[in-house]
Amino acid sequence: MELSPYAQGGWRLLGDPRRFPRRPFAALLRAAFRSLLDHPQAGNSFILDDPDLKDIDPTVLKHCHAAAATCILEAGKQKADISAISTCLEDCKLDKERIEQFCTEYQKNKDALEILLGSIGRSPLHITDVSWRLEYQIKNNQLHKTYQPSYLVTLNVENSDSGSHPDVSFSCTMEQLQDLVGKLKDAAKSLERATQM
């Protein structure tokens, strides 16, 4: 099981007991599972309401929530066993207690996660068009100066099972976009090799 550098960075923050003591760590894990399984459209908007998380910087909290959700979905997608999850989280510098806590929560929610992932559909989405624009962010929502360029990317998609779907939109840095393009090129080469066989 492999996580993106962004998700690994979030898990490193989660592994730091000074930033995330025991109770906030447990609260964030519960919130990550709850946001995926109970309210998938809500995203991370309601995790800020948890009293155990009120003292944590909202930017760090959102980053860590995204990292936890990514790990949960990746583990569910790959049907990862406990040893694969443990190895991945050990690489992110989590201690044994936090790894066990995550694995316990994962085992508790594994069946519901598999049902959720199975409901997405059997046919993958087909990208029909891509549009993007460059955005330059001067301040974030906490009014901290960032001066950071990012790309707003919109993928027009359709599914052969049910026709069209809402567009997929996301924001990323130049490094993340370059990583995405590189992975898409690798995927295209793999597909080309597979069709030549």
VENUR-V258368 format. One record per residue. N is the residue number from 1. RES is the residue in three letters. PSI is psi in whole degrees, -180 to 180 (* if undefined). Layout:
n->[N | N]
res->[RES | RES]
psi->[PSI | PSI]
This chain:
n->[1 | 2 | 3 | 4 | 5 | 6 | 7 | 8 | 9 | 10 | 11 | 12 | 13 | 14 | 15 | 16 | 17 | 18 | 19 | 20 | 21 | 22 | 23 | 24 | 25 | 26 | 27 | 28 | 29 | 30 | 31 | 32 | 33 | 34 | 35 | 36 | 37 | 38 | 39 | 40 | 41 | 42 | 43 | 44 | 45 | 46 | 47 | 48 | 49 | 50 | 51 | 52 | 53 | 54 | 55 | 56 | 57 | 58 | 59 | 60 | 61 | 62 | 63 | 64 | 65 | 66 | 67 | 68 | 69 | 70 | 71 | 72 | 73 | 74 | 75 | 76 | 77 | 78 | 79 | 80 | 81 | 82 | 83 | 84 | 85 | 86 | 87 | 88 | 89 | 90 | 91 | 92 | 93 | 94 | 95 | 96 | 97 | 98 | 99 | 100 | 101 | 102 | 103 | 104 | 105 | 106 | 107 | 108 | 109 | 110 | 111 | 112 | 113 | 114 | 115 | 116 | 117 | 118 | 119 | 120 | 121 | 122 | 123 | 124 | 125 | 126 | 127 | 128 | 129 | 130 | 131 | 132 | 133 | 134 | 135 | 136 | 137 | 138 | 139 | 140 | 141 | 142 | 143 | 144 | 145 | 146 | 147 | 148 | 149 | 150 | 151 | 152 | 153 | 154 | 155 | 156 | 157 | 158 | 159 | 160 | 161 | 162 | 163 | 164 | 165 | 166 | 167 | 168 | 169 | 170 | 171 | 172 | 173 | 174 | 175 | 176 | 177 | 178 | 179 | 180 | 181 | 182 | 183 | 184 | 185 | 186 | 187 | 188 | 189 | 190 | 191 | 192 | 193 | 194 | 195 | 196 | 197]
res->[MET | GLU | LEU | SER | PRO | TYR | ALA | GLN | GLY | GLY | TRP | ARG | LEU | LEU | GLY | ASP | PRO | ARG | ARG | PHE | PRO | ARG | ARG | PRO | PHE | ALA | ALA | LEU | LEU | ARG | ALA | ALA | PHE | ARG | SER | LEU | LEU | ASP | HIS | PRO | GLN | ALA | GLY | ASN | SER | PHE | ILE | LEU | ASP | ASP | PRO | ASP | LEU | LYS | ASP | ILE | ASP | PRO | THR | VAL | LEU | LYS | HIS | CYS | HIS | ALA | ALA | ALA | ALA | THR | CYS | ILE | LEU | GLU | ALA | GLY | LYS | GLN | LYS | ALA | ASP | ILE | SER | ALA | ILE | SER | THR | CYS | LEU | GLU | ASP | CYS | LYS | LEU | ASP | LYS | GLU | ARG | ILE | GLU | GLN | PHE | CYS | THR | GLU | TYR | GLN | LYS | ASN | LYS | ASP | ALA | LEU | GLU | ILE | LEU | LEU | GLY | SER | ILE | GLY | ARG | SER | PRO | LEU | HIS | ILE | THR | ASP | VAL | SER | TRP | ARG | LEU | GLU | TYR | GLN | ILE | LYS | ASN | ASN | GLN | LEU | HIS | LYS | THR | TYR | GLN | PRO | SER | TYR | LEU | VAL | THR | LEU | ASN | VAL | GLU | ASN | SER | ASP | SER | GLY | SER | HIS | PRO | ASP | VAL | SER | PHE | SER | CYS | THR | MET | GLU | GLN | LEU | GLN | ASP | LEU | VAL | GLY | LYS | LEU | LYS | ASP | ALA | ALA | LYS | SER | LEU | GLU | ARG | ALA | THR | GLN | MET]
psi->[133 | 139 | 153 | 160 | -35 | -46 | -39 | -40 | -40 | -41 | -33 | -39 | -42 | -29 | -9 | 110 | -17 | -36 | -39 | 88 | 177 | -51 | -46 | -36 | -47 | -40 | -40 | -39 | -47 | -43 | -39 | -46 | -42 | -41 | -31 | -41 | -34 | -41 | 67 | -29 | -17 | -23 | -137 | 21 | -31 | -1 | -23 | -14 | -14 | 127 | -27 | -14 | 4 | -24 | 1 | 138 | 127 | -33 | -45 | -41 | -46 | -40 | -46 | -37 | -43 | -40 | -44 | -44 | -40 | -45 | -42 | -49 | -40 | -42 | -42 | -41 | -41 | -2 | 48 | 144 | 173 | -38 | -38 | -42 | -44 | -44 | -44 | -45 | -29 | -39 | -25 | 11 | 31 | 145 | 169 | -40 | -43 | -36 | -45 | -39 | -44 | -46 | -38 | -46 | -39 | -46 | -39 | -35 | 5 | -46 | -45 | -37 | -42 | -38 | -45 | -49 | -34 | -25 | -9 | -33 | 161 | -30 | 132 | 157 | 146 | 123 | 122 | -24 | 156 | 136 | 152 | 161 | 153 | 133 | 142 | 113 | 123 | -41 | 151 | -176 | -10 | 11 | 24 | 139 | 131 | -39 | 59 | 123 | 148 | 163 | 134 | 114 | 135 | 125 | 123 | 123 | 158 | 160 | 133 | -22 | -43 | 15 | -135 | 159 | 164 | 150 | 151 | 120 | 142 | 163 | 140 | 161 | 172 | -41 | -43 | -38 | -42 | -39 | -44 | -46 | -42 | -42 | -37 | -40 | -42 | -42 | -42 | -41 | -42 | -42 | -40 | -43 | -40 | -35 | -20 | -14 | *]
